[in-house]
């Protein structure tokens, strides 16, 4: 019992009331299938694979013969689905026995008789693990696990790698995921240093190393300062002044040494002053000098190997780094100095888990196959800005435990083939880690909207009495996440409107609210279908010029209907009859805030596009009265159309399964749509996302194939989430239309407009400019 209490309390320096109970750390343990453990010198990383049962909202068309007038358009059923999840928990070795006890007590049905293990401590604790868990320990090669883990996180976690800039507004600058992660150099700084060149998934070699590493810093530091703890040593270093101990160029030459290009404040000799000065040096100064000496040595080695092998991507990891700002800063400084800024020192958000993740790669069915993975923000504790002892307050959230959870997706995600340069594509328009004003505004916005989301979640499950309790848990969890992000904006990589929305969706799913808007969408779809023919008929009577403008205006007006925007949801709550025509009147008059309409019309006077890919947005009026009449015109012109919609629900966005039913209904009324479907000139494909935003570097592989095969030469991105918060600056290799109505007055002001301002951005890539 005392040991369990220890697990609850976490480190003695923390407020005991805010550490997490064990069942929040070892989540879903009863469904654990396979275990792996990576035991280092001071930290244990436990990993397990489990299946998670969660609810999904499914829609199904009614049997037409049985449908009575007044019945809804389709039926919604909530079903249980099972998905795979990976859990990684990091804790100090002091807790290993307590944790193994807890796991043993809660292991119900693991199928495995073996636990895969790696790390130096796997020998030391082998007997303990076997005895406690009654599982045989099977040791895997540490370096192989490390590389496999590194490959996995670089491929599956956007914003995994970052550059550390101590004095910048934002300490962490995250790198966008590179489509091809190879080749790279991994500098693993444990007790010593290993330098590994990684060329492919299974091709890597240790090309060098050094015996002067983290153990050297720790050992010499202990001798010099009588401080036995690694973190205490770092804390001393962070307060020290190395120039009191080190001999600088100016100490020898009285200034800079110009003919050799050396600046005066460069270290000429580490610890040089201690030989000639007869005085006591402070522990802080000695620790700082030692840190510089070892970091500079490693930095120079890293640069020489990078040069020798012609590599520009260099990742640093290992016990010495472990997210410590002071070691990341000294390594960064050293790399910048030796390569004159040509090579950046890159660090990894989850570098502590690489070995544990890599252990899983030995079981090909778990990690690989035709799947992509994503971080589950609801179950991950996120990046801290400091190590436990350096800043206990920041650590208090999860005590001494740190967690990462990853969910397996049903599909493989790849780049949109039409991105002009996938390596420089950044989905998000504003990085809130770097824009403090925008960050404060959006965090406030999401907190303000929380009551409405909770209300909506409860209303979507009126028949379930425990929904109120679940909604309350969702509120607490999401508010907690927002508060964390206020203090640590970089916790999950770049903080953006997209990541705030995605975190909210993850938290809703966590408490079994798979689609709080399903009934609203059903009602709005039903209502909009009644007006479809009327809209199409009235458009057909117009002259060509008038028709094009009316269709664009209809598309924009449809986009006003968005429950995700507070200004609109307030109106929809109070006036559900707020109609399509009223929405058109709300729109800004031309000239619009961004207005490329004239160029678009000129282009339409030319030959038809071969194929248009349309990323659709909201259900109801938007898709039915806005999008369909617009794409109908494209089809009549002779352009094929691919409608890409969300794979899973988010807000009131139309999902692929809903769109299939709506298209079927429209085709029954409209011969143009009917013929296009029959002749395969209109295709419906899921985009692989369950977000109100759009990341064009993580799209369903099937969609990418369709886009390539059909020779797509026009991309249309609609809506605030997809075309303003994300992709506003996305460069495509074909023509594109980005359009949205700004339904947030703060954002409109920022862009120089007012609420309901219109963005109509038509872009032609320079190489395609002369084609028409």
Buried (B, 14 or more C-beta within 10 A) or exposed (E): EEEBEBBBBBBEEBEEEEBBEBEEBBBBBEBBBBBBBBBBBBBBBBBBBBEBEBBBBBBEBBEEEEBEEEEEBBBBEBEEEEBBBBBBBBBBBEBBBBBBBBBEEEBEEBEBEEBBBBBBBBEEBBEBBBEBBEBEBBEBEBBBBBBBBBBBBBBBBBBBBBBBBEEEEBBBBBBBBBEEBBBBBBBBBBBBBBBBBBEEBEEBEEEBBBEBBBBBBBEBBBEBBEBEEBBBBBBBBBEBEBBBBBBBBBBBBEEBBEEEEBEBEBBBBBBBBBEEEEEEBBBBBBBBBBBBBBBBBBBBBBBBBBBEBEBBBBBBBBBBBBBBBBBBBBBBBBBBBBBEEEBBBBBBBBBBBBBBBBBBBBBEEBBEEEBBBBBBBBBBBBBBBBBBBBBBEBBBBBBBBBBBBBBBBBBBBBBBBBBBEBEEBBBBBBBBBBBEEBBEBBBEBBBEBBEBBBEBBBBBBEEEEEBEEBBBEBBEBBBEBBEBBBEBBBBBBBBBBBBBBBBBBBBBBBBBBBBBBBBBBBBBBBBBBEBBEEBBEEBEEEEEEEBBEBBBBBBBBBBBBBBBBBBBBEBBEEEEEBBBEEBBEBBBEEEBBBBBBEEBBEBBEEEBBBBBBBBBBBBBBBBBBBBBBBBBBBBEEEBBBBBBBBBBBBBBBBBBBBBBBBBBBBBEEBEBBBEBBEEEBBBBBBBBBBBBBBBBBBBBBBBBEBBEEBEBBBBBBBBBBBBBBBBBEBBBBBBBBBBBBBBBBBBBEBBEBEBBBBBBBBBBBEEBEEEE
